Amino acid sequence: MAMEDLKSKTVGMLGKAVERMLSDERRAAKVAKAVGAMQKGKEKLDRAQENLLKNLGVASRADYKDVGKRIGAIKRRVRHLAEKLERQ
């Protein structure tokens, strides 16, 4: 139980610190700008990584997701066809 108390106190203190930090409009604007810049940087990095993998002939995360969706659709179709055959 002591660990939960410590975790709760830590979260509470962190929340107060963030609230105090963001209470100043200029500071909040700077934080928002920094977060936005980080997000844009991550997007650029993700695109560069995807392009690199594509150029190396390695499947990207999106490729794996697409294949997973296709496999799921095929499994559903097979189940449907199997049910049809069983009814006949």
Secondary structure, DSSP 4 states (H G I P E B T S, - for coil): -HHHHHHHHHHHHHHHHHHHHHTSHHHHHHHHHHHHHHHHHHHHHHHHHHHHHHHHTPPPHHHHHHHHHHHHHHHHHHHHHHHHHHH-
